[in-house]
């Protein structure tokens, strides 16, 4: 790969690893637009394909972990949606969690057919994203020491301390009821 800067090589690798269509073309020996031929010949090796598949598998698993109810509600439409999402917004951030924060906006603005078929889906995805943000927060939950003998005198001091990540939201749909139904196995 001599003759290319590290930045050019990284750019090519990012394109191949983040785009399954480009990786598929490489595997079948077809030309990928924007990749110099001399680099492309060296990217057809099985280790590159294994690494690229690993990245995509991890993205799909991570998406499922953050949005399990959205996935359940969408059923067989989920895989295509997530693939389109990562192809469209996969470079928002190197942090997959930060990128996945954009899924509700993607549903609202770039997946009109899904948001029309499932009018509550944007709110449900926002709800799941918000829950993930709260649980991912590094803010410690503090409590005061508890001494039953001094309970009456210290009632005010022993009051719960609000977690700073507490999130108050209103949604256009009853997402908590929808979430409960999806968890219990009732899709509609």
Secondary structure, DSSP 8 states (H G I E B T S, - for coil): -TTS-HHHHHHHHHHHHH-HHHHHHHHTT---TTS-HHHHHHT-SHHHHHHHHHHHHHHHHHHHHH-HHHHHHHGGGHHHHHHHHHHHHTTS-SSHHHHHTTHHHHHHHH-HHHHHHSTTHHHHHHHHHHHHHHHH-----------GGGTTTTTTTTS----TT------SS-HHHHHHHHHTT---
